[in-house]
């Protein structure tokens, strides 16, 4: 049975409380970036022309990849709750694979955009594009690393309660992308 350490002052596991506080700070970071983007976008209708140059198929593929990897994170958590560390580790490995695929597609996409002349200094739309997608990619790297570390322990049946925490973080990464995809790719 996967259990998280509980502090005597609260019935909620301390790791879960810490993660929710961390996610709240992350919401502030991404929320601020999205709010600034929306305020500028309202004043710059010409950004629709710039957004038309994003690769919608790559963004859509990455959406499917991240949502699929979120499913494997859910399955990992379910396995951990049943005490099945090896299955949880396998599902976490698939989650990491999804993150790696996302990063490969994003790398190709960046190369494609830059070769077409759409660099961060081209105009303010592209500055926001690279800022927000780059910040998101950094979170994919961090989340994938944390998931891989937890998977190593889960494979041995150790610290199965941590599977829930990395799965929650991964869902946050997915939710952020759900906002970025339409804002940067589809709103043209």
SVG drawing of the C-alpha trace seen along z (x, -y; Angstrom):
<svg xmlns="http://www.w3.org/2000/svg" viewBox="-8 -48 26 53">
<polyline fill="none" stroke="black" stroke-width="0.4" points="0.0,0.0 1.5,-3.4 1.4,-5.8 2.7,-9.3 4.1,-10.6 1.5,-12.4 2.3,-15.3 0.5,-15.1 -0.8,-18.7 -2.8,-17.9 -4.5,-14.8 -3.0,-15.6 0.3,-14.1 3.1,-16.7 4.4,-15.8 1.1,-16.5 0.8,-19.8 4.3,-20.8 3.5,-19.9 0.3,-22.0 2.2,-25.0 4.8,-24.5 2.2,-24.2 0.6,-27.4 3.9,-29.2 4.1,-27.7 0.6,-28.8 1.7,-32.4 4.7,-32.1 2.7,-30.8 -0.4,-32.8 1.7,-36.0 3.2,-35.1 -0.2,-34.2 -1.8,-37.4 0.9,-39.6 0.6,-37.7 -3.2,-38.2 -2.9,-41.9 -0.4,-42.4 -2.3,-40.2 -5.4,-42.4 -3.4,-45.4 -1.7,-43.7 -4.2,-42.1 -1.3,-41.6 -0.1,-38.8 -2.6,-36.5 -0.4,-36.7 2.6,-35.7 0.7,-32.9 -0.2,-31.5 3.4,-30.5 3.5,-28.2 3.4,-24.5 -0.1,-23.5 0.4,-19.8 3.5,-19.8 1.5,-21.5 -1.4,-19.1 0.9,-16.1 2.5,-17.3 -0.9,-17.8 -1.8,-14.1 1.6,-13.0 1.3,-14.9 -2.3,-13.8 -1.3,-10.2 1.6,-10.5 -0.8,-11.9 -2.8,-8.7 0.3,-6.6 0.9,-8.8 -2.6,-7.9 -2.0,-4.2 1.3,-4.5 -0.5,-6.0 -3.1,-3.3 -0.5,-0.6 1.4,-2.3 -1.8,-2.4 -2.1,1.3 1.5,1.8 2.6,2.9 6.0,1.0 7.2,2.7 4.0,1.8 4.1,-1.7 7.8,-2.0 6.8,-0.8 4.0,-3.3 6.3,-6.1 8.8,-5.0 6.2,-5.5 5.4,-8.9 9.0,-9.9 9.0,-8.6 6.1,-10.9 8.1,-13.8 11.1,-12.9 8.9,-12.7 7.4,-16.1 10.9,-17.5 12.0,-16.0 9.0,-17.5 9.6,-20.8 13.3,-20.8 12.3,-20.1 9.7,-22.8 12.2,-25.4 14.7,-24.5 12.0,-24.9 10.9,-28.3 14.4,-29.6 15.4,-28.5 12.3,-30.3 13.5,-33.5 11.1,-33.4 13.5,-34.0 12.9,-35.4 14.0,-38.9 11.8,-38.9 8.9,-40.6 7.1,-40.4 4.8,-37.5 7.9,-35.3 9.5,-36.5 6.4,-35.3 6.2,-32.1 9.8,-31.1 9.5,-32.3 6.3,-30.4 7.1,-27.2 10.7,-27.3 9.6,-27.7 7.1,-24.8 9.9,-22.6 12.0,-23.3 9.2,-22.0 8.9,-18.9 12.6,-18.3 12.3,-18.8 9.2,-16.6 10.7,-13.9 13.8,-13.8 11.8,-13.6 9.6,-10.9 12.6,-8.9 14.1,-9.1 10.8,-8.0 10.5,-5.2 13.9,-3.8 12.6,-3.5 9.2,-2.3 10.8,0.6 12.2,1.8 8.9,1.2 10.3,-1.8 8.5,-5.1 5.5,-4.3 3.7,-7.3 6.0,-9.6 4.3,-8.3 1.2,-10.3 3.3,-13.4 5.2,-13.2 1.9,-12.3 0.3,-15.4 3.2,-17.5 2.9,-15.9 -0.8,-16.7 0.1,-20.4 2.6,-20.3 -0.2,-19.0 -2.7,-21.6 -0.2,-24.4 0.2,-23.0 -3.6,-22.8 -3.6,-26.6 -0.5,-27.3 -1.5,-25.3 -4.6,-27.3 -3.1,-30.7 0.0,-30.3 -1.0,-28.0 -4.8,-28.1 -5.6,-31.8 -4.6,-33.1"/>
</svg>
